[in-house]
Amino acid sequence: MSELIVQSFSSVWDALEDDPIQRANLKLRSALMIEIKKWYNTSSMTQAEAAKVLGTTRPRLNDVLHGKIDRCTIDRLVNMLEAAGRHVTLSIAA
């Protein structure tokens, strides 16, 4: 019988992605997508209305809302948040 090995990770991306550069990118995109989803969920707008406010298309907003991270760039996500009145700031740790 084999021994069960349990690992603990601070983020799902730490568990899924070995490349630290790609992992950092995924963490940032994920955080931005979560903020857009929070904004949308409190907006009481349809996806079409919200997409117009965010300066994007309804299908692209749908990608964000459904976590399709591979279809979202950092630039696009930052632009959407700024259009929603949510200001993005950056903190860099050593």
Secondary structure, 3 states (H helix, E strand, C coil): CCCCCCCCCCCHHHHHCCCHHHHHHHHHHHHHHHHHHHHHHHHCCCHHHHHHHHCCCHHHHHHHHCCCHHHCCHHHHHHHHHHCCCCCCCCCCC
